[in-house]
């Protein structure tokens, strides 16, 4: 026997065993869970602190410029 014949016979043997097996009914469709909104408190806190640092840096730079001039 050749390899092709062996593979074909093995596939046919596997097909025979699956034909007699009962087919399970499809599971009922479950609706997907609603998407949970991401908590953005940390992002807002970081942006708030960044804005505060930028404002104070600008004020400090302006003050330093005014004093040295």
C-alpha positions as a printed NumPy array, in Angstrom:
array([[  0.   ,   0.   ,   0.   ],
       [  1.093,   3.531,  -0.623],
       [  0.954,   6.395,   1.822],
       [ -1.939,   8.008,  -0.051],
       [ -4.005,   4.829,   0.223],
       [ -3.268,   4.522,   3.942],
       [ -4.284,   8.131,   4.557],
       [ -7.458,   7.701,   2.503],
       [ -8.418,   4.508,   4.349],
       [ -7.766,   6.18 ,   7.705],
       [ -9.928,   9.14 ,   6.696],
       [-12.735,   6.831,   5.566],
       [-12.537,   4.903,   8.837],
       [-12.773,   8.173,  10.761],
       [-15.715,   9.295,   8.627],
       [-17.577,   6.077,   9.354],
       [-17.28 ,   6.548,  13.095],
       [-18.506,  10.138,  13.006],
       [-21.494,   9.364,  10.788],
       [-23.108,   7.161,  13.412],
       [-22.514,   9.577,  16.278],
       [-25.514,  11.657,  17.341],
       [-25.193,  15.332,  16.547],
       [-25.591,  17.605,  19.542],
       [-28.092,  20.421,  19.011],
       [-26.638,  23.893,  18.735],
       [-26.458,  25.777,  21.98 ],
       [-29.026,  28.557,  22.303],
       [-27.682,  31.904,  21.228],
       [-26.669,  33.939,  24.257],
       [-26.655,  37.693,  23.693],
       [-23.25 ,  39.248,  24.349],
       [-22.815,  41.092,  27.604],
       [-23.163,  44.872,  27.31 ],
       [-19.87 ,  46.698,  26.98 ],
       [-18.64 ,  48.105,  30.27 ],
       [-17.588,  51.737,  30.15 ],
       [-13.958,  52.176,  31.082],
       [-13.212,  54.032,  34.277],
       [-11.287,  57.131,  33.247],
       [-10.732,  58.645,  36.683],
       [ -7.013,  57.901,  36.615],
       [ -6.609,  59.423,  33.152],
       [ -8.436,  62.578,  34.208],
       [ -6.361,  62.851,  37.378],
       [ -3.128,  62.563,  35.395],
       [ -4.299,  65.182,  32.9  ],
       [ -5.372,  67.495,  35.724],
       [ -1.974,  67.237,  37.424],
       [ -0.193,  67.735,  34.107],
       [ -2.196,  70.887,  33.446],
       [ -1.405,  72.182,  36.944],
       [  2.326,  71.583,  36.453],
       [  2.263,  73.359,  33.078],
       [  0.455,  76.377,  34.553],
       [  2.865,  76.684,  37.478],
       [  5.878,  76.191,  35.189],
       [  4.656,  79.007,  32.951],
       [  4.038,  81.246,  35.961],
       [  7.479,  80.444,  37.374],
       [  9.177,  81.052,  34.039],
       [  7.365,  84.366,  33.663],
       [  8.378,  85.423,  37.156],
       [ 12.008,  84.445,  36.578],
       [ 12.023,  86.338,  33.287],
       [ 10.547,  89.405,  34.976],
       [ 13.08 ,  89.365,  37.803],
       [ 16.125,  88.932,  35.563],
       [ 15.104,  91.622,  33.123]])
